[in-house]
Amino acid sequence: MQIMKKIILPLIAMLGILPPAQSQQRPNVIFILADDLGYGDLSCLNPDSKIRTPNIDRLAKQGKTFTDAHTPASLCTPTRYGILTGRYGWRSSLKRGVLKHYDPPLIEPERFTVGKLFQENAYATACIGKWHLGWDWPLKNNSFFRDSLYKGNDKPADRLRIEKLVDFSKPLENGPTTKGFDYYFGDDVPNYPPYCFFENNKTVGIPSRYKPDSMYGHPGFMIDNWSLEAVVPSITAKAVSFIKEKANIKKPFFLYFALTSPHVPIAPSATFRGTSKAGPYGDFVQETDWAVAEIMKAVEDAGIDKNTIIIFTSDNGSPGQDGEKMSGAMNAVMKYDHYPNYPFRGMKTDLWEGGHHVPFIVKWSGKIKANSISDATICQTDFLATCAAILNSSIPEKEAQDSYSLLPLLLDKKIPSYNRPYTVHHSGEGFFAIRQNEWKLIMTGNSGGGLVQSIPEKVNGVAVPVQLYDLKNDLQEKNNLYLKYPEKVNALQQLLKQAKAGQ
């Protein structure tokens, strides 16, 4: 893997796919990450969608759509870790679930990130929106929040007790500005305290009152006049301002724009309420589409369209909540005859395709063929190696081991080729699946793993230890072939064991 990176990346420039970074106008890169958006939410991917996404549809027409793209996990935090580090989230200290409010940083102190890659290449870098990768929160007793957390002392009541000791007047430590970003603005996690915006390493204002029970989210501190409906418009405006500012000074930039929508709290602003045929959830997806339009317009108005790469994707599949009281039951949105993870089985947190098979669209005017499609199996961890290839830059040894350059696929080049040997999937409960070519193996209950929100598959009435699917002929994962192809089961089990050993 590391030898490939050292040889292949310079070879890309030598073969004329891209000239060396020093001798070309280096492209700006904008990575837009929706939150809990399903494959079937986009009208360009689901002809029966009850939601209209004309702007994302336009992005697809102008670029390339990857129809077999996957998140590194079927939950938020580990996916974000994977995008920024090129490593599966389960290689970190987080083995299941997501970070909770006031948890310490997940990205290791010296870990190489895509932000650091761009900084090394003299780019301006910004993270705007949802972070959800942890901070070190200073307390009034000169320790950190993490120092008071330990197993058995991390329940909601414990966090509320410790929260009273947080010194919001002090800078936060080890957040986005230490992980490769010159600038950060966002709300960290919209349903977690403290309810306020963050800028760089400080809260914007001092959260000094408790969130009322009538407002959606976990209990905790908030600033006065906090509005959940204002989050998406506010972070979108900041992203647009960043694009305009860097375009004016003609400095190449990398923008990681992490939307908070359509994740709960499902809080579409007044302009979008009632605009879809899928309730508040559909309205929030349509506001997400508007945010993408604002980014595209900012790029076009700044005259940098031909030299800007725009990527749009989601952090996992949709849970399908309908937005009742800004939340709702899982898959409740189906009452509108809308299927957010169409055409896949499962949803957010699952190992079935609905948990991690997501939209992935890339536009690069003049480089990527418009209205094109790739059916290659890719993973979002590939983002770091792809950016390194675009910049003709190197990746340090023992870093980004789960990242493979997508540049050959983007530019339709056969040499060098895209060389992802397999893809590992990870569920919300911390269980594993592995994909190689058309074959997918899911480890279930009797084999030491399991599926959240599912019952182990049965064959002839007997629970089976694994699930094996031929996705070429069974994309909806209805026909478990584990008894028919035991040699394939064994081979994939060994491959997964090998992948997990490669820490």
C-alpha positions in Angstrom: 0.0 0.0 0.0 2.7 2.5 1.0 4.9 1.5 -1.9 2.0 2.0 -4.2 1.5 5.5 -2.9 5.2 6.4 -3.3 5.4 5.1 -6.8 1.9 5.6 -8.2 1.3 9.2 -7.2 4.4 10.6 -9.0 3.7 8.3 -11.9 0.3 10.0 -12.3 2.1 13.3 -13.2 4.7 11.5 -15.3 2.1 9.9 -17.5 0.4 13.2 -18.2 -2.8 12.6 -16.3 -2.0 15.7 -14.3 1.1 17.9 -14.7 3.1 18.5 -11.5 1.3 20.8 -9.0 4.0 23.5 -9.3 3.4 23.9 -13.0 -0.4 24.1 -13.1 -3.1 26.1 -11.5 -4.0 24.0 -8.6 -7.7 23.3 -8.2 -9.8 24.4 -5.2 -11.5 21.5 -3.5 -14.9 21.6 -1.8 -16.1 18.5 0.0 -19.8 18.8 0.9 -21.0 16.2 3.5 -24.7 15.9 4.2 -25.8 14.3 7.5 -28.1 11.3 7.4 -29.1 11.7 3.8 -30.1 8.5 2.0 -29.3 7.4 -1.6 -33.0 7.5 -2.4 -33.5 11.1 -1.2 -32.0 12.5 -4.4 -34.4 12.8 -7.4 -31.5 12.1 -9.7 -31.0 8.7 -8.1 -34.6 7.8 -7.2 -37.2 8.5 -9.9 -39.9 7.9 -7.4 -38.5 10.3 -4.7 -41.1 12.5 -3.1 -38.3 15.1 -2.7 -37.0 17.4 -5.4 -33.2 18.1 -5.4 -32.7 20.1 -8.7 -29.4 21.6 -7.6 -27.7 18.3 -6.6 -29.2 16.8 -9.8 -27.5 19.6 -11.8 -24.2 18.8 -10.1 -24.6 15.2 -11.2 -25.3 16.3 -14.8 -22.2 18.4 -14.8 -20.0 15.7 -13.2 -19.7 12.0 -12.4 -22.0 10.0 -10.2 -20.6 7.0 -8.4 -23.4 4.4 -8.0 -21.5 2.1 -5.6 -20.0 4.5 -3.1 -19.8 3.7 0.6 -19.1 5.4 3.9 -16.5 3.8 6.1 -19.1 3.3 8.8 -22.9 3.5 9.1 -22.7 6.2 11.7 -21.5 9.8 11.9 -18.3 10.1 13.9 -16.4 7.1 12.5 -17.3 8.2 9.0 -15.9 11.7 9.6 -12.7 10.2 11.1 -12.3 8.1 7.9 -12.9 10.9 5.5 -10.3 13.1 7.2 -7.6 10.5 7.9 -8.0 7.9 5.2 -8.4 5.2 7.9 -11.4 3.2 9.0 -12.9 4.6 12.1 -12.7 1.3 13.9 -8.9 1.6 13.8 -9.2 4.4 16.3 -10.2 4.2 19.9 -13.9 4.3 19.0 -15.1 0.7 18.4 -18.9 1.4 18.3 -21.3 4.2 18.4 -20.4 7.9 18.2 -18.8 10.5 20.4 -21.0 12.0 23.1 -21.2 15.6 24.1 -18.0 16.9 25.7 -16.0 13.8 24.6 -12.3 14.3 23.9 -10.8 14.3 20.4 -10.9 11.1 18.4 -8.3 12.0 15.8 -4.9 11.2 17.4 -2.6 14.1 18.1 0.0 13.3 15.4 -2.4 11.8 12.8 -2.0 13.0 9.2 -5.2 14.4 7.8 -6.4 15.7 4.5 -6.4 19.2 6.0 -2.7 18.9 6.8 -2.1 17.6 3.3 -3.6 20.8 1.8 -1.8 23.0 4.4 1.5 21.4 3.3 0.7 22.5 -0.2 0.0 26.1 0.7 -3.8 25.9 0.6 -6.1 27.9 2.8 -8.2 25.3 4.7 -11.6 25.6 6.4 -14.0 23.3 8.2 -17.5 24.8 8.4 -20.4 23.0 9.9 -20.6 19.8 12.0 -17.4 18.6 13.6 -18.4 15.7 15.9 -14.8 14.6 16.4 -14.3 15.9 19.9 -12.5 18.7 21.7 -10.6 19.1 25.0 -12.9 21.1 27.1 -11.3 23.2 29.9 -12.8 23.2 33.4 -12.6 25.9 36.0 -10.3 23.7 38.1 -7.6 23.8 35.4 -8.3 20.2 34.3 -10.3 19.0 31.3 -13.7 17.5 30.9 -12.1 14.2 29.9 -10.3 14.0 33.2 -13.6 13.6 35.0 -15.0 11.0 32.6 -14.5 7.3 33.2 -16.5 4.1 32.7 -19.5 4.3 35.0 -19.2 8.0 35.3 -20.2 9.1 31.8 -24.0 8.9 32.0 -26.1 11.9 31.0 -26.4 13.0 34.6 -22.7 12.8 35.1 -22.1 14.9 32.0 -24.6 17.5 33.2 -22.8 17.6 36.6 -19.4 18.1 35.0 -20.7 20.6 32.4 -21.3 23.0 35.3 -17.5 23.2 35.7 -16.7 24.0 32.0 -15.0 27.4 31.6 -16.5 28.6 28.3 -14.3 31.8 28.5 -11.2 29.7 27.8 -10.2 28.4 24.4 -11.0 24.8 23.5 -8.1 22.6 22.7 -7.3 20.0 20.0 -10.2 20.7 17.8 -10.4 21.4 14.0 -7.7 24.1 14.0 -5.2 21.5 15.2 -6.3 18.9 12.7 -5.4 20.7 9.4 -7.9 23.6 9.3 -6.9 27.2 9.4 -10.5 28.2 10.2 -13.5 26.6 11.8 -17.1 27.7 12.2 -20.0 25.5 13.1 -22.2 24.2 15.9 -20.2 21.0 16.5 -23.3 18.7 16.9 -26.8 20.2 16.5 -28.5 17.9 19.1 -25.7 18.1 21.7 -24.9 20.9 24.2 -23.6 23.5 24.3 -26.1 25.0 22.0 -24.1 27.8 20.3 -21.8 28.4 17.4 -18.1 27.8 17.6 -15.5 29.9 15.8 -12.0 28.5 15.6 -11.3 27.3 19.2 -13.9 29.3 21.1 -17.7 29.3 21.6 -19.4 32.3 20.1 -20.8 33.8 23.3 -21.0 32.1 26.7 -23.6 29.3 27.0 -25.0 30.3 30.4 -28.6 29.0 30.5 -30.2 25.5 30.3 -31.9 24.5 27.2 -35.7 24.4 27.8 -37.3 20.9 27.7 -39.5 22.2 24.8 -36.4 22.5 22.5 -35.1 19.4 20.8 -31.8 17.9 22.0 -29.9 16.5 25.0 -30.1 18.6 28.2 -27.3 21.1 28.7 -26.2 24.7 28.3 -27.2 27.1 25.5 -26.8 30.8 24.6 -29.7 33.2 24.6 -32.0 33.1 21.6 -30.5 29.9 20.1 -32.4 28.8 17.0 -32.2 25.3 15.6 -33.8 26.5 12.3 -31.0 29.1 11.8 -28.1 26.5 11.8 -28.1 25.5 8.1 -28.6 29.0 6.8 -25.8 30.3 9.1 -23.2 27.7 8.2 -24.1 28.0 4.5 -23.5 31.8 4.6 -20.1 31.3 6.3 -19.1 28.7 3.6 -20.1 31.1 0.8 -18.1 34.0 2.5 -15.0 31.7 2.7 -15.2 30.9 -1.0 -15.6 34.5 -2.0 -12.8 35.7 0.3 -10.3 33.1 -1.0 -11.3 33.6 -4.6 -10.7 37.4 -4.3 -7.1 36.9 -3.0 -6.5 34.1 -5.6 -5.4 31.6 -3.0 -6.2 27.9 -3.6 -8.5 26.6 -0.9 -9.9 23.4 0.6 -13.3 23.7 2.1 -14.8 20.8 4.2 -18.5 21.8 4.4 -20.2 19.5 6.8 -23.9 20.1 6.8 -26.1 19.3 9.8 -29.1 18.3 7.6 -31.2 16.3 7.3 -30.1 14.9 10.7 -32.3 15.5 13.7 -33.2 18.1 14.8 -35.2 18.1 11.6 -35.6 21.9 11.6 -36.2 23.3 8.1 -36.3 27.1 8.0 -39.6 28.9 7.2 -38.8 29.2 3.5 -38.7 25.4 3.0 -41.6 24.3 5.3 -44.2 22.5 3.3 -42.2 22.5 0.0 -41.8 18.7 -0.4 -44.2 15.8 -0.5 -42.3 14.0 2.3 -43.1 16.1 5.3 -40.6 18.1 7.4 -37.9 15.5 6.6 -38.4 16.1 2.9 -38.4 19.9 3.4 -35.1 19.6 5.2 -33.6 17.6 2.4 -34.8 20.4 0.0 -33.0 22.9 2.2 -29.9 20.8 2.0 -30.3 21.0 -1.8 -30.5 24.8 -1.5 -27.3 24.9 0.5 -25.5 23.0 -2.3 -26.9 25.5 -4.8 -25.5 28.4 -2.7 -22.0 26.8 -2.8 -22.3 26.2 -6.6 -23.4 29.8 -7.2 -20.6 31.2 -5.0 -18.1 29.3 -7.1 -19.7 30.4 -10.4 -20.0 34.0 -9.3 -16.3 34.1 -8.3 -15.3 32.9 -11.7 -13.5 29.8 -10.3 -15.8 27.1 -11.6 -13.3 25.7 -14.1 -10.7 25.3 -11.4 -12.8 24.0 -8.5 -13.6 20.4 -7.6 -17.0 19.9 -5.8 -17.8 16.6 -4.1 -21.2 15.9 -2.6 -21.9 12.9 -0.4 -23.5 11.8 2.9 -22.0 10.4 6.1 -24.3 7.3 6.2 -27.7 6.2 5.2 -30.9 7.7 6.4 -32.8 6.6 9.5 -36.0 7.8 7.7 -37.4 9.8 10.5 -40.4 12.0 9.4 -39.6 15.1 11.4 -42.4 14.9 13.9 -41.3 17.1 16.9 -38.0 17.5 14.9 -37.4 13.7 15.1 -39.8 10.9 14.6 -39.8 7.1 14.5 -37.3 5.2 12.3 -38.6 4.9 8.7 -41.7 6.9 9.6 -41.1 9.0 6.4 -42.2 6.0 4.4 -45.8 7.0 5.3 -45.4 9.5 2.5 -44.5 6.7 0.1 -40.9 8.0 0.2 -38.1 5.5 0.6 -34.9 7.4 1.6 -32.5 4.5 1.2 -34.0 3.2 -2.1 -33.3 0.7 -3.5 -31.4 -0.8 -0.6 -32.3 -2.9 2.4 -31.6 -1.4 5.8 -30.9 2.1 7.1 -28.5 4.1 9.2 -26.4 2.0 11.6 -27.0 -1.2 9.6 -24.5 -3.4 7.7 -27.0 -3.9 5.0 -26.5 -1.5 2.0 -29.0 1.1 3.4 -26.6 1.8 6.2 -23.6 2.8 4.2 -24.3 2.9 0.4 -24.6 6.6 -0.2 -24.7 9.3 -3.0 -21.3 10.4 -4.2 -21.1 13.0 -7.0 -17.9 14.8 -8.2 -17.8 17.8 -10.5 -14.5 19.1 -12.1 -15.2 21.2 -15.2 -13.0 20.3 -18.1 -11.5 17.3 -16.3 -14.4 15.0 -15.5 -16.8 14.1 -18.3 -20.2 15.6 -17.7 -23.2 13.4 -16.9 -21.0 10.4 -16.5 -21.4 7.4 -14.2 -19.0 5.0 -12.5 -20.1 1.7 -11.0 -16.7 1.1 -9.3 -16.9 0.2 -5.6 -15.4 3.1 -3.7 -15.1 4.3 -0.1 -15.0 7.8 1.3 -11.6 7.0 3.0 -10.3 7.3 -0.6 -10.6 11.1 -0.4 -7.2 11.7 1.1 -5.2 9.6 -1.4 -7.2 11.2 -4.2 -6.3 14.7 -3.1 -2.6 13.6 -2.7 -2.7 12.4 -6.3 -4.3 15.6 -7.5 -1.5 17.6 -5.8 1.2 15.2 -6.8 2.1 15.0 -3.1 3.1 12.2 -0.8 1.5 10.6 2.2 3.6 9.7 5.2 4.4 6.1 5.9 1.8 4.2 8.0 -0.8 6.8 7.3 -4.1 6.7 5.3 -3.7 2.9 4.9 -7.4 2.5 3.8 -7.2 5.2 1.2 -6.8 4.6 -2.6 -6.7 7.3 -5.2 -9.9 7.8 -7.3 -8.1 10.0 -9.8 -8.0 7.3 -12.5 -11.8 6.9 -12.2 -12.4 10.6 -12.2 -10.4 11.1 -15.4 -11.3 7.8 -17.0 -7.6 6.7 -17.1 -6.8 3.0 -17.2 -3.1 3.5 -16.2 -2.6 3.7 -13.3 -5.7 2.0 -12.2 -7.9 2.3 -9.1 -6.6 -0.5 -6.8 -9.0 -0.9 -3.9 -8.7 -4.7 -3.0 -11.7 -4.8 -0.7 -14.0 -2.6 1.4 -14.8 -3.1 5.1 -18.2 -2.0 6.4 -18.8 -1.3 10.1 -22.2 -1.0 11.9 -23.4 1.3 14.6 -23.0 -1.6 17.1 -19.4 -2.3 16.1 -19.9 -5.3 13.8 -18.2 -6.0 10.5 -18.9 -6.9 6.9 -16.5 -7.1 4.0 -17.1 -6.5 0.3 -14.9 -7.7 -2.6 -16.2 -7.4 -6.2 -19.8 -8.6 -6.2 -19.5 -10.5 -3.0 -20.4 -9.2 0.4 -20.1 -11.1 3.7 -21.9 -9.9 6.8 -20.8 -11.3 10.2 -23.9 -12.0 12.3 -24.8 -13.0 15.9 -23.5 -16.6 16.0 -20.1 -15.7 14.7 -19.3 -13.0 17.3 -20.8 -10.1 15.4 -24.3 -8.9 14.8 -26.6 -6.4 13.2 -28.3 -3.6 15.0 -32.1 -3.4 14.4 -32.2 -6.8 12.8 -32.7 -10.5 13.5 -30.1 -13.0 12.4 -31.0 -14.5 9.0 -32.6 -17.9 8.9 -32.1 -20.6 6.3 -34.7 -23.4 6.4 -35.8 -22.1 9.8 -32.3 -22.2 11.3 -30.4 -19.1 12.4 -27.1 -18.9 10.4 -23.8 -17.5 11.4 -23.1 -15.3 8.4 -24.8 -13.6 5.5 -23.3 -13.9 2.0 -24.8 -11.9 -0.9 -24.1 -11.6 -4.6 -24.7 -7.9 -5.0 -24.5 -8.1 -8.8 -27.6 -10.2 -8.9 -29.1 -9.4 -5.5 -28.7 -5.7 -4.6 -31.5 -5.8 -2.1 -29.7 -8.6 -0.1 -32.7 -11.0 -0.1 -30.9 -14.3 -0.9 -28.3 -15.5 1.6 -25.9 -17.8 -0.3 -23.7 -18.8 2.6 -24.6 -22.5 2.4 -24.1 -22.6 -1.4 -20.6 -21.0 -1.4 -18.8 -22.0 1.8 -15.4 -21.5 0.1 -16.3 -17.9 -0.6 -17.4 -17.4 3.0 -14.1 -18.8 4.2 -12.1 -16.6 1.8 -13.9 -13.4 2.8 -13.6 -14.3 6.5 -9.8 -14.6 6.1 -9.7 -11.4 4.2 -11.6 -9.6 6.9 -9.2 -11.0 9.5 -6.3 -9.8 7.5 -7.8 -6.3 7.2 -8.5 -6.0 10.9 -5.0 -7.1 11.8 -3.5 -4.3 9.7 -3.9 -1.6 12.4 
